[in-house]
Structure formats: structure tokens, C-alpha cells
Amino acid sequence: MLTNELITNTIFKEEAAMIDFRRELHQYPELSMEEFETTTRIARELDKLDVSYRLTEQTGIIAEISGG
């Protein structure tokens, strides 16, 4: 089971990568309901993390994270 301290430490450890990811997404803005590249990029990150997800019409993505 993850403790708050472990979660906090993980966030701080990954902070730079999360900021870079956000900046990358914002570097290439897309119009509403036309976020095809954004959806693809998010799916690629979820694949790396082995997080299951499903795509929805047109550019939606829903991740399912299970656990305690």
C-alpha cells in the first residue's frame, strides 16, 4: 500500500517530467474537439505506464486506474 510520504516523494521525483509533458502539450495547441495529437500523446504516456484506457468519440480518452 502506498503511503502519503511515498506518493509525495514520487510526485517530487517526477515533477520536472510532468512539467515538461504539460509544456509539450501546450506548445502545440489544438482546437476543441480536434485534439487528435494530444489524445495520441496521452495514450502513448499511458502505454508507457501500463495504464488501461479507452478512446471515445472523437478525441476523448478515459484511463482506468485500479488499486487501493
C-alpha angles and dihedrals in degrees: 000000000000118000124213089249092054091048092048092049091049091051092051091046092052097037096105092048092049091050091049090050092051091048091049091054092048092047090069107038119192131198120260112280089012099080094126097140092044091053091048091049093049091048090052091054092048089051090054089052093045090237115153119232142161131220120232134194118317112343104342125126126189119195122202115209115184130190147089 
